Amino acid sequence: MLVTFRSDAWGNVTMFGDVAVALLKMMGHSGTVPSALLARDVPAALARLKKELARHPAEEDVGTPSGDDEDAEKPVGLALRAYPLIEMLSAAVEQDADVMWQAGDPPL
């Protein structure tokens, strides 16, 4: 499942559902999809998300994976995955805009 976040303050942000739900819960939301945050609730949600991400340090750089597979991709940490959403929430705070999310790709 994909989850797409929308706001009048920023372009759409689409991410995998499990990551989106984890970030929503870090913001203090139930993780329900679809749902929304009213503009007045966005600053508190953003602050809580940043606080929770700070409590989860980035994954350690373990070097090259074992074996001969030097081209194997390293895992992407939750804080890095959260970056586009943090940018959207920050813009929503500045512009006093709501943030909504739904399952699937955004309508074209």
N, C-alpha and C positions, 0 to 999 in steps of 0.2 A: 504494500500500500504506500502511496505517496500522499503527503499532506502539503497543501499550498497555503501559505500565509499571504494575506492581502491587506493593504492599507493605502489610503489616499496620499500618504506621506512618502511612500517608497514603492519601488517595483515589487512584483511578486517574488516570493521566496518559496521554493519547493524543496522538500527533503524527504528522506525515508520516514515512514510512519513511526517506527520504533524510536528513532532519534527525536522526532518531533514530540512524541508523547512524553519522553523523558525530559525534554526541555520545558514542556508545558508544566509538568509536575514540579520541576525546579522553580518555576515562576509562581508556584502556589496555586495553580489551576488543577482541576481534577484530571485533565488529560482527555477530556471529551472532544471528539471530532464529529461534526463541526461545532464550532463555538466562536466566541469573540471576547475581546476585552474592550470596555468603554475607555475613551480617552482619559478619563479621570483615574482609571485603575492601572494604566500603562506604566507610570513612573515607579510605583511600588513593585509591579511585576518585573520590571527591568532591574531594579536594585536587588531583588531577591535572586533573580537568575545569575547576576554577576557574583553575588555572594556565594551561591551554591557552586558555581563553576570554580571559584577560587579555592573552595574546600576540596575539589577533585583535581589534584595536580596532573599536569600533562603526562602522558605515557613516557616512560623512560626510553631513551634511544638505545636500543639493544644491539646496534650495529647491523652487520650483514646477517640475514637469516642463515640458519644452518644448512649445510649442503652446498651444491654448486649453483644454486639459483640466485645469482647476484642481481637479477632483474626483478625479483619479487618486490611488490609494493609494501611499504611500511603502513601500519594502521593509522588512520586519521583520528585524532583525539576529539573528544566531545566539545572541548572549548573551541577548537578550530571549526567544527561543524556548526557551532552556535553563532559564529561571527556574523553571517548575513542576517540572522534574526535579531541579534543585538543591534546591528546597524539600523534595521527597520524600526525596532522599538525606540531607539534613540531619536530617529527622525519623527516618529509618531509623538514622542514627548514634546519635541520642539514645535511641532505643528498642531498639537492638540487634536490628534486624529485617532480614530478607533483602529483596532487590529482584529481581523477576522481570519479564520482558517477553515478549510474544508478538505475532505479526502479527494484525491485525484488531482489531475492537472488543471490549471486555471483555464477558464473558457477563453477562446481566442477572440 
